[in-house]
């Protein structure tokens, strides 16, 4: 275990008590086993994320300067440190890691040896689209502080900056998880603290999330799929009209990253918060979080990391089984029942063959008989279009309802809460772009529902980035040259000619 731990807080936090009792608890737990982790070695990182002008790259630069200034004695002795983050602290640490070390191999080994991310908004949060003032009022995350617009823009699902960072991760450009690099871990919950629920915003009670961050948006086991429209022929039609194909025939899967679902954990709050609820004394509340954090920090080799990742996967499956059914008892009124299915986040980005964003389109997923109506009832949970990058659309879906689930019994007895759901074996996509006429246009396209598309796009508790490239069809008439201009009138109403090749 590294002797020095750097804590990086989440978005809009203005006081270091956001860490709850975890610093003191780790110190006490380490002392009880004869380890040399001391409280004075727990550096409390602070950054200003509630100013509009501050962007993620500014935080990364400030973090690098803070590391060089505050930890100079450690760096001088070639000592490395562990990092524990909460919420937006996860993306901040990963962005710093990328900008100052992983993307610059010439600088040498990153001084961070372990990165333990608690409830990180790695692929953003649905709440980010609500706007500064509304999000600032949510007790589940903001703590009464209005967020800065620069960081809020990064946190919106599918932002350009988040996409670039996550694509670098998925493509393995951060390197291998080994002692010569760093070991990353993601810990998150799927429990809603009903005391923090905002009745004006259903996202704070969204199943498949911790009230702020969706489970797949935290998990760094992600994938990237590029769909490319087949080249048009001389008449401007595709060789197989409307077909998209998976570029290179392959799906890029990110490096296997240790992921653990924490039972009974919400994003924040002293009662269930994954971080705030940890008591400082040994044996107090939060034992599961403390134990798992210590297991993460105890990893020192690629073999140990792989072994722990495998154990975490099995333990996560058990948490899913244990938390499948939630019964909320309400005085006087009937109990409320919730079924916690596994979910998937799919972020679509649509652009043309010249790299220009395509913002006017309809995108539908299809199921049985290649029909949008052939998808299971309850499959779609939410969709959002990024307010700055209008060519990016995010779907939040119920993975278990798509692939099928067994009967869900009522723990109180009696009739089951839900009958067995068979699911469907295929998934397809239809895209209707605009304009479809004029001098520059686009053709409708898609992929017929099939099993391969289902496996490529959807995985439980994970995010998939789907990059769609459409052919930009340019017609004759955009530019014409004639022998002479004498005798010619206005060419304003000239219709488009045939599609140009190339």
C-alpha positions as CSV (number, residue, x, y, z in Angstrom):
1,X,0.0,0.0,0.0
2,X,1.4,3.5,-0.9
3,X,2.2,5.5,2.2
4,X,0.9,8.8,0.7
5,X,-2.7,9.1,-0.5
6,X,-4.0,12.1,-2.3
7,X,-7.8,12.8,-2.1
8,X,-9.5,14.6,-4.9
9,X,-13.0,15.8,-4.2
10,X,-16.0,16.0,-6.5
11,X,-17.7,18.8,-8.4
12,X,-18.7,22.0,-6.6
13,X,-17.3,20.9,-3.2
14,X,-16.0,23.7,-1.1
15,X,-14.9,21.9,2.1
16,X,-12.7,19.0,2.7
17,X,-15.2,17.3,5.0
18,X,-16.7,15.8,1.8
19,X,-14.3,12.9,2.4
20,X,-16.3,11.8,5.5
21,X,-14.3,9.7,7.9
22,X,-12.4,7.8,5.2
23,X,-9.0,9.5,5.7
24,X,-9.0,8.8,9.5
25,X,-10.5,5.3,8.9
26,X,-7.8,4.2,6.5
27,X,-5.1,5.5,8.8
28,X,-6.6,3.6,11.8
29,X,-7.2,0.4,9.8
30,X,-3.6,0.5,8.5
31,X,-2.2,1.1,12.0
32,X,-4.2,-1.9,13.2
33,X,-2.3,-4.1,10.8
34,X,1.1,-2.6,11.3
35,X,1.2,-0.6,8.1
36,X,2.8,2.9,7.9
37,X,-0.1,4.9,6.5
38,X,-0.3,8.1,8.5
39,X,-2.9,10.9,8.5
40,X,-0.4,13.5,7.7
41,X,0.4,11.7,4.5
42,X,-3.2,12.1,3.3
43,X,-3.0,15.2,1.2
44,X,-6.4,16.8,0.7
45,X,-6.5,18.0,-2.9
46,X,-8.7,21.1,-3.6
47,X,-9.7,22.6,-6.8
48,X,-12.2,25.3,-7.8
49,X,-14.8,23.8,-10.1
50,X,-17.7,26.2,-9.5
51,X,-16.2,29.1,-11.6
52,X,-17.5,29.3,-15.1
53,X,-14.2,30.0,-16.7
54,X,-12.5,26.9,-15.3
55,X,-12.3,24.0,-17.7
56,X,-11.0,20.4,-17.2
57,X,-7.6,21.2,-18.8
58,X,-7.2,24.0,-16.3
59,X,-7.9,21.6,-13.4
60,X,-5.4,19.2,-14.8
61,X,-2.7,21.9,-15.1
62,X,-3.4,23.1,-11.6
63,X,-3.2,19.5,-10.3
64,X,0.2,19.0,-11.9
65,X,1.5,22.2,-10.3
66,X,0.0,21.2,-6.9
67,X,1.6,17.7,-7.2
68,X,5.0,19.3,-8.0
69,X,4.7,21.9,-5.2
70,X,3.1,19.9,-2.4
71,X,4.7,16.5,-3.0
72,X,8.1,17.7,-4.0
73,X,9.8,15.8,-1.2
74,X,8.2,12.5,-2.3
75,X,9.0,13.0,-5.9
76,X,12.6,13.9,-5.1
77,X,12.9,10.5,-3.4
78,X,11.1,8.8,-6.4
79,X,8.2,7.8,-4.1
80,X,4.9,7.4,-5.7
81,X,1.4,8.1,-4.2
82,X,-2.1,6.7,-4.4
83,X,-5.1,8.8,-5.4
84,X,-8.7,8.4,-4.1
85,X,-11.4,10.5,-5.8
86,X,-15.1,11.1,-5.6
87,X,-17.5,12.1,-8.4
88,X,-15.8,14.5,-10.8
89,X,-12.5,13.9,-9.1
90,X,-12.3,10.7,-11.2
91,X,-12.3,12.5,-14.6
92,X,-10.0,15.2,-13.2
93,X,-7.4,12.6,-12.2
94,X,-7.7,10.7,-15.5
95,X,-7.4,13.9,-17.5
96,X,-4.3,14.9,-15.5
97,X,-2.8,11.4,-16.0
98,X,-3.4,11.7,-19.7
99,X,-2.3,15.2,-20.4
100,X,0.8,15.2,-18.3
101,X,2.0,11.6,-18.4
102,X,0.2,8.9,-20.5
103,X,0.2,11.0,-23.7
104,X,3.9,12.1,-23.1
105,X,5.9,9.0,-22.8
106,X,9.1,11.0,-22.7
107,X,8.3,12.3,-19.2
108,X,8.7,8.9,-17.6
109,X,6.6,7.0,-15.0
110,X,3.5,8.7,-13.6
111,X,4.0,9.5,-9.9
112,X,0.5,8.1,-9.2
113,X,0.6,4.4,-8.5
114,X,-3.1,3.7,-7.7
115,X,-6.2,5.5,-8.8
116,X,-9.3,4.5,-6.8
117,X,-12.4,6.3,-8.1
118,X,-15.6,6.4,-6.0
119,X,-18.8,7.1,-7.9
120,X,-16.8,8.8,-10.8
121,X,-18.7,10.6,-13.6
122,X,-16.3,9.1,-16.2
123,X,-18.8,9.3,-19.0
124,X,-20.7,12.2,-17.5
125,X,-24.0,12.6,-15.7
126,X,-27.6,13.1,-16.9
127,X,-27.9,15.9,-14.4
128,X,-25.4,18.0,-16.2
129,X,-27.9,19.0,-18.8
130,X,-30.3,20.6,-16.3
131,X,-28.4,23.9,-16.1
132,X,-26.4,25.6,-13.4
133,X,-29.1,26.9,-11.1
134,X,-31.2,23.8,-11.1
135,X,-28.3,21.4,-10.5
136,X,-26.9,23.7,-7.9
137,X,-30.1,23.2,-5.8
138,X,-29.8,19.4,-5.8
139,X,-28.8,18.0,-2.4
140,X,-27.7,14.7,-4.0
141,X,-24.6,16.3,-5.4
142,X,-24.1,20.0,-5.5
143,X,-24.4,20.7,-1.8
144,X,-26.0,24.0,-2.4
145,X,-23.1,25.4,-4.6
146,X,-23.9,26.5,-8.2
147,X,-21.6,24.6,-10.5
148,X,-19.2,26.2,-13.0
149,X,-20.3,26.0,-16.6
150,X,-16.9,24.9,-17.9
151,X,-16.9,21.7,-15.8
152,X,-20.6,21.2,-16.3
153,X,-20.2,21.2,-20.1
154,X,-17.6,18.4,-19.7
155,X,-19.9,16.4,-17.6
156,X,-22.8,16.3,-20.1
157,X,-23.0,12.9,-21.7
158,X,-21.0,12.8,-25.0
159,X,-19.1,16.1,-24.6
160,X,-16.2,16.4,-27.1
161,X,-13.7,16.6,-24.3
162,X,-15.0,13.5,-22.5
163,X,-15.3,11.6,-25.7
164,X,-11.6,12.3,-26.6
165,X,-10.4,11.2,-23.1
166,X,-12.5,8.1,-23.0
167,X,-11.6,7.1,-26.6
168,X,-7.9,7.3,-25.6
169,X,-8.7,5.0,-22.7
170,X,-10.6,2.5,-24.7
171,X,-7.9,2.4,-27.4
172,X,-5.4,1.5,-24.7
173,X,-3.3,4.6,-25.0
174,X,-3.0,5.0,-21.2
175,X,-0.8,1.9,-21.3
176,X,-1.1,-1.4,-19.5
177,X,-2.2,-1.7,-15.9
178,X,1.1,-2.7,-14.3
179,X,3.5,-1.5,-11.6
180,X,5.4,0.6,-14.2
181,X,2.3,2.5,-14.9
182,X,-0.7,2.8,-12.5
183,X,-3.6,0.6,-11.3
184,X,-7.1,2.1,-11.8
185,X,-10.2,1.0,-9.9
186,X,-13.9,2.1,-10.1
187,X,-16.2,1.7,-7.1
188,X,-19.8,2.8,-7.3
189,X,-23.3,2.1,-6.0
190,X,-26.8,1.8,-7.4
191,X,-28.8,2.8,-4.3
192,X,-31.1,5.9,-4.2
193,X,-31.1,7.8,-1.0
194,X,-34.8,8.7,-1.0
195,X,-34.1,11.5,1.5
196,X,-32.1,13.3,-1.2
197,X,-34.7,12.6,-4.0
198,X,-35.8,15.8,-5.8
199,X,-39.4,15.5,-6.8
200,X,-38.9,18.0,-9.6
201,X,-36.1,15.9,-11.1
202,X,-36.6,12.2,-11.7
203,X,-32.9,11.7,-12.5
204,X,-32.2,11.8,-8.7
205,X,-34.3,8.7,-8.3
206,X,-33.3,6.9,-11.5
207,X,-32.8,3.2,-11.2
208,X,-29.4,2.0,-12.5
209,X,-27.7,5.0,-10.9
210,X,-26.6,6.3,-7.5
211,X,-28.9,9.3,-7.8
212,X,-26.3,11.3,-9.7
213,X,-24.1,9.0,-11.8
214,X,-25.4,6.1,-13.8
215,X,-23.6,2.8,-13.1
216,X,-22.4,2.3,-16.7
217,X,-21.2,6.0,-16.8
218,X,-18.9,5.2,-13.9
219,X,-17.5,1.9,-15.2
220,X,-14.4,2.2,-17.4
221,X,-14.9,-1.2,-19.0
222,X,-16.2,0.4,-22.2
223,X,-16.1,-0.2,-25.9
224,X,-16.0,1.8,-29.2
225,X,-17.8,0.9,-32.4
226,X,-17.3,2.7,-35.7
227,X,-20.2,2.4,-38.2
228,X,-19.4,3.6,-41.7
229,X,-21.8,4.1,-44.6
230,X,-20.8,2.3,-47.7
231,X,-19.4,4.4,-50.5
232,X,-21.9,5.7,-53.1
233,X,-21.7,4.8,-56.8
234,X,-21.9,7.3,-59.7
235,X,-25.7,7.7,-59.2
236,X,-25.3,8.6,-55.6
237,X,-26.8,5.5,-54.2
238,X,-25.0,3.1,-51.9
239,X,-24.0,-0.3,-53.3
240,X,-26.5,-1.8,-50.8
241,X,-28.8,1.1,-50.3
242,X,-28.9,2.4,-46.8
243,X,-26.3,0.0,-45.3
244,X,-23.9,0.8,-42.5
245,X,-21.1,-1.6,-41.6
246,X,-18.8,-2.0,-38.7
247,X,-15.5,-0.4,-39.7
248,X,-12.8,-3.1,-40.0
249,X,-15.3,-5.6,-38.8
250,X,-14.2,-5.1,-35.2
251,X,-15.3,-3.7,-31.9
252,X,-12.6,-1.9,-29.9
253,X,-12.9,-3.0,-26.2
254,X,-11.0,-1.1,-23.6
255,X,-8.5,-2.7,-21.3
256,X,-10.2,-4.7,-18.5
257,X,-10.5,-2.3,-15.6
258,X,-11.3,-3.3,-12.0
259,X,-14.9,-2.5,-11.3
260,X,-16.9,-3.1,-8.1
261,X,-20.5,-2.3,-7.3
262,X,-20.9,-1.3,-3.6
263,X,-24.0,-2.5,-1.9
264,X,-26.3,0.1,-0.4
265,X,-24.2,3.0,-1.6
266,X,-25.6,6.3,-3.0
267,X,-23.7,9.1,-4.5
268,X,-23.7,11.4,-1.5
269,X,-25.3,11.9,1.9
270,X,-24.3,11.0,5.4
271,X,-26.7,8.1,5.5
272,X,-25.8,6.1,2.4
273,X,-23.2,8.1,0.6
274,X,-20.3,6.0,-0.8
275,X,-17.9,8.4,0.8
276,X,-19.7,10.7,3.2
277,X,-21.2,7.9,5.3
278,X,-17.9,6.2,6.2
279,X,-17.3,6.5,9.9
280,X,-13.8,7.4,11.1
281,X,-13.6,4.7,13.8
282,X,-12.6,1.0,13.1
283,X,-15.7,-1.1,12.9
284,X,-18.0,1.8,12.1
285,X,-20.2,2.3,9.2
286,X,-18.7,1.9,5.7
287,X,-16.7,-1.3,6.3
288,X,-17.4,-2.5,2.8
289,X,-16.0,0.6,1.2
290,X,-13.0,0.7,3.4
291,X,-12.2,-3.0,2.9
292,X,-12.4,-2.6,-0.9
293,X,-10.3,0.5,-1.0
294,X,-7.6,-1.2,1.0
295,X,-7.8,-4.2,-1.3
296,X,-7.2,-1.9,-4.3
297,X,-4.3,-0.1,-2.6
298,X,-2.7,-3.5,-1.8
299,X,-2.3,-4.4,-5.5
300,X,1.4,-4.3,-6.7
301,X,1.5,-6.3,-9.9
302,X,-0.4,-7.0,-13.1
303,X,-1.1,-10.5,-11.9
304,X,-2.6,-9.2,-8.6
305,X,-4.6,-6.6,-10.5
306,X,-6.1,-9.2,-12.8
307,X,-6.9,-11.5,-9.9
308,X,-8.7,-8.7,-8.0
309,X,-10.6,-7.6,-11.1
310,X,-11.9,-11.2,-11.5
311,X,-13.0,-11.2,-7.8
312,X,-14.7,-7.9,-8.1
313,X,-16.7,-9.1,-11.2
314,X,-18.0,-12.0,-9.1
315,X,-18.8,-9.8,-6.1
316,X,-20.6,-7.3,-8.4
317,X,-22.8,-10.1,-9.7
318,X,-23.7,-11.0,-6.2
319,X,-24.6,-7.4,-5.3
320,X,-26.8,-7.3,-8.3
321,X,-28.6,-10.4,-7.1
322,X,-28.9,-9.2,-3.6
323,X,-30.2,-5.8,-4.7
324,X,-32.5,-7.0,-7.4
325,X,-35.6,-6.1,-5.4
326,X,-36.1,-3.0,-3.3
327,X,-39.2,-2.5,-1.1
328,X,-39.8,1.1,0.1
329,X,-42.2,1.1,3.0
330,X,-44.3,4.3,3.1
331,X,-46.6,5.1,6.1
332,X,-50.3,4.8,5.3
333,X,-49.7,4.4,1.5
334,X,-48.9,1.0,-0.1
335,X,-45.3,-0.1,-0.3
336,X,-43.3,0.9,-3.5
337,X,-41.5,-1.9,-5.3
338,X,-38.4,-1.4,-7.4
339,X,-36.6,-4.0,-9.6
340,X,-33.0,-3.0,-10.2
341,X,-32.1,-4.4,-13.6
342,X,-28.6,-3.9,-15.1
343,X,-28.3,-1.0,-17.5
344,X,-26.3,0.1,-20.5
345,X,-25.3,3.6,-21.8
346,X,-24.9,4.0,-25.5
347,X,-23.5,7.3,-26.8
348,X,-24.0,7.9,-30.6
349,X,-21.9,10.5,-32.5
350,X,-23.0,11.3,-36.1
351,X,-20.8,13.1,-38.6
352,X,-20.2,13.0,-42.4
353,X,-17.3,11.6,-44.4
354,X,-15.5,15.0,-44.2
355,X,-15.7,15.1,-40.5
356,X,-18.5,17.7,-40.2
357,X,-21.0,17.2,-37.4
358,X,-24.5,16.1,-38.6
359,X,-27.0,17.6,-36.2
360,X,-30.3,17.0,-38.0
361,X,-31.2,13.3,-37.8
362,X,-33.6,10.7,-36.3
363,X,-32.1,7.6,-34.8
364,X,-34.1,4.6,-33.9
365,X,-33.1,1.2,-32.5
366,X,-34.9,-1.8,-33.9
367,X,-35.7,-5.3,-32.5
368,X,-37.8,-8.2,-33.7
369,X,-38.5,-8.1,-37.4
370,X,-36.2,-5.1,-37.6
371,X,-39.0,-3.0,-36.1
372,X,-38.7,-0.2,-33.5
373,X,-41.8,-1.7,-32.0
374,X,-40.1,-5.0,-31.7
375,X,-38.1,-3.9,-28.6
376,X,-39.2,-5.1,-25.1
377,X,-41.5,-2.8,-23.1
378,X,-39.5,-0.8,-20.6
379,X,-36.2,-1.2,-22.6
380,X,-35.8,2.6,-23.2
381,X,-35.1,4.5,-20.0
382,X,-33.9,7.9,-21.2
383,X,-32.3,9.7,-24.2
384,X,-30.5,13.0,-24.3
385,X,-29.0,15.2,-27.0
386,X,-25.9,17.1,-26.0
387,X,-26.8,20.8,-25.9
388,X,-23.4,21.9,-27.3
389,X,-22.6,18.9,-29.5
390,X,-25.9,18.5,-31.2
391,X,-24.6,15.6,-33.2
392,X,-24.3,13.5,-30.1
393,X,-27.2,11.5,-28.7
394,X,-27.2,9.3,-25.6
395,X,-29.5,6.4,-24.9
396,X,-29.8,4.9,-21.4
397,X,-31.4,1.4,-21.7
398,X,-32.4,-1.6,-19.6
399,X,-30.0,-4.3,-20.6
400,X,-31.7,-7.2,-18.7
401,X,-35.1,-6.6,-20.4
402,X,-33.5,-6.8,-23.8
403,X,-31.6,-10.0,-23.2
404,X,-34.2,-11.6,-21.0
405,X,-34.6,-12.1,-17.2
406,X,-36.1,-14.8,-15.0
407,X,-39.2,-14.3,-12.9
408,X,-38.7,-11.8,-10.1
409,X,-40.3,-13.1,-6.9
410,X,-41.8,-10.9,-4.2
411,X,-39.7,-11.3,-1.0
412,X,-42.9,-10.8,1.0
413,X,-44.5,-13.8,-0.7
414,X,-47.5,-14.0,-3.0
415,X,-47.4,-13.2,-6.7
416,X,-44.1,-12.4,-8.4
417,X,-43.2,-8.8,-8.9
418,X,-42.5,-9.5,-12.6
419,X,-43.0,-12.5,-14.8
420,X,-40.2,-14.1,-16.7
421,X,-39.2,-11.9,-19.7
422,X,-37.8,-13.7,-22.7
423,X,-35.9,-10.8,-24.3
424,X,-34.9,-10.7,-27.9
425,X,-31.8,-12.0,-29.7
426,X,-31.2,-9.1,-32.1
427,X,-30.6,-5.4,-32.3
428,X,-30.6,-3.0,-35.2
429,X,-30.3,0.7,-36.0
430,X,-32.0,3.1,-38.4
431,X,-30.7,6.6,-39.1
432,X,-32.7,9.2,-41.1
433,X,-30.4,12.2,-41.8
434,X,-31.3,15.5,-43.3
435,X,-31.2,17.1,-45.8
436,X,-32.1,14.3,-48.3
437,X,-32.3,16.6,-51.3
438,X,-30.4,19.5,-52.7
439,X,-26.8,20.0,-53.9
440,X,-25.4,18.3,-50.8
441,X,-27.5,15.5,-49.2
442,X,-27.4,12.3,-47.2
443,X,-29.0,8.9,-47.6
444,X,-31.0,7.1,-44.9
445,X,-29.1,4.2,-43.6
446,X,-29.0,1.5,-41.0
447,X,-28.0,-2.0,-39.8
448,X,-30.7,-4.6,-39.9
449,X,-31.3,-6.2,-36.5
450,X,-28.9,-9.0,-35.8
451,X,-27.2,-10.8,-33.0
452,X,-23.8,-9.4,-33.8
453,X,-25.0,-5.8,-33.4
454,X,-26.6,-6.7,-30.1
455,X,-23.3,-8.1,-28.7
456,X,-21.3,-5.2,-30.1
457,X,-23.3,-2.4,-28.7
458,X,-24.8,-3.6,-25.4
459,X,-23.0,-4.9,-22.3
460,X,-24.3,-4.8,-18.7
461,X,-23.0,-1.9,-16.5
462,X,-21.0,-0.6,-19.4
463,X,-20.9,2.3,-21.9
464,X,-20.5,2.0,-25.7
465,X,-19.3,4.8,-27.9
466,X,-20.9,4.5,-31.4
467,X,-19.2,6.7,-34.0
468,X,-21.3,6.9,-37.1
469,X,-19.9,8.2,-40.4
470,X,-22.3,9.1,-43.2
471,X,-21.3,9.7,-46.8
472,X,-21.6,13.3,-47.9
473,X,-23.2,13.2,-51.4
474,X,-22.3,16.3,-53.5
475,X,-24.2,16.9,-56.7
476,X,-23.1,18.5,-60.0
477,X,-24.1,22.2,-59.9
478,X,-22.3,23.2,-56.7
479,X,-19.6,24.4,-59.2
480,X,-20.0,24.6,-63.0
481,X,-17.8,25.9,-65.7
482,X,-19.3,26.9,-69.1
483,X,-17.5,28.0,-72.4
484,X,-18.8,31.6,-72.2
485,X,-21.2,33.6,-70.1
486,X,-22.8,35.4,-73.0
487,X,-26.4,34.5,-73.4
488,X,-26.7,33.1,-69.9
489,X,-29.3,34.3,-67.5
490,X,-29.7,33.7,-63.8
491,X,-28.6,30.2,-62.6
492,X,-30.2,30.7,-59.2
493,X,-32.9,28.1,-59.9
494,X,-30.7,25.6,-61.6
495,X,-31.5,22.1,-60.2
496,X,-28.8,19.8,-58.9
497,X,-27.2,17.5,-61.4
498,X,-26.0,14.0,-60.9
499,X,-24.0,13.0,-57.8
500,X,-20.3,13.5,-58.2
501,X,-18.0,10.5,-57.7
502,X,-15.1,10.4,-55.2
